[in-house]
Amino acid sequence: MGSEYSKRYSEEFKRDAIALARSSDKTITEVARDLGVSPESLRGWVKRDRIDRGGGTSGELTSAEREELKRLRRQNTEQQKTIEILKKAALSSSDRRNTPAQGVRWTSRSARTGVVGVAGV
């Protein structure tokens, strides 16, 4: 297995490594060893580049499509949370509107004064 710390490489380094792997007569494993990266990483970078250039199989997403999908999923999650909050608020609001406050009882319109009153319990 790999180390517990994953090493990050710049986009420029990845581009150069991909170009070297494509132009070299060496295998990806040999190029990776020369660059000091894991062969799995270099293979992944080369594969992602091939897909981004339109050489992927049907159903494989380009990097731009993957980023858009992540953004839309995040937006969808936020909207679902907002909807749930609004549903709870609407239910809570309708409960308060249709029932008298605790400790208060509604009285009818006074025949004598015509005023609607609220009396404490």
LINZI-V185116 format. One record per backbone hydrogen bond with DSSP energy under -1.0 kcal/mol. CO is the residue of the C=O (numbers start at 1). NH is the residue of the N-H. If there is no record, write none. Layout:
co = [CO/CO]
nh = [NH/NH]
This chain:
co = [10/11/12/13/14/15/16/17/18/19/20/27/28/29/30/31/32/32/38/39/40/41/42/43/44/45/46/47/48/49/50/51/57/62/63/64/65/66/67/68/69/70/71/72/73/74/75/76/77/78/79/80/81/82/83/84/85/86/87/88/89/90/91/92/93/94/101/103/105/110/115/117/119]
nh = [14/15/16/17/18/19/20/21/22/23/24/31/32/33/34/35/36/37/42/43/44/45/46/47/48/49/50/51/52/53/55/54/60/66/67/68/69/70/71/72/73/74/75/76/77/78/79/80/81/82/83/84/85/86/87/88/89/90/91/92/93/94/95/96/97/98/104/121/119/114/110/107/105]
